[in-house]
Amino acid sequence: MENRIGKSYVARKALFAKGLRDGRLTVQEIEEALPSGTLTAAERWLLYYSLRAAQVEIIDEVTGQVDHGFLLEQEAAPSEH
């Protein structure tokens, strides 16, 4: 059945399960499971967005920084009154 569904689907499903269970994933885990060329840019963006929406923290293992996506850009933008 895996061949019919596709390896990237199975990998994404496993990532979500691990992320929901642990509450976090590293960028490196995601990139290892879904190397470049596995997903389109839009699919990759949607994966990261969906993980964040599910309250899975995405951390860069090298720098230790949490990937908040666009959240930091929105917070940094001056508010208009």
Secondary structure, DSSP 4 states (H G I P E B T S, - for coil): -HHHH-HHHHHHHHHHHHHHHHSEEEHHHHHHHS-TTSS-HHHHHHHHHHHHHTT-EEE-TTT--EE-TTHHHHHHSPPP-
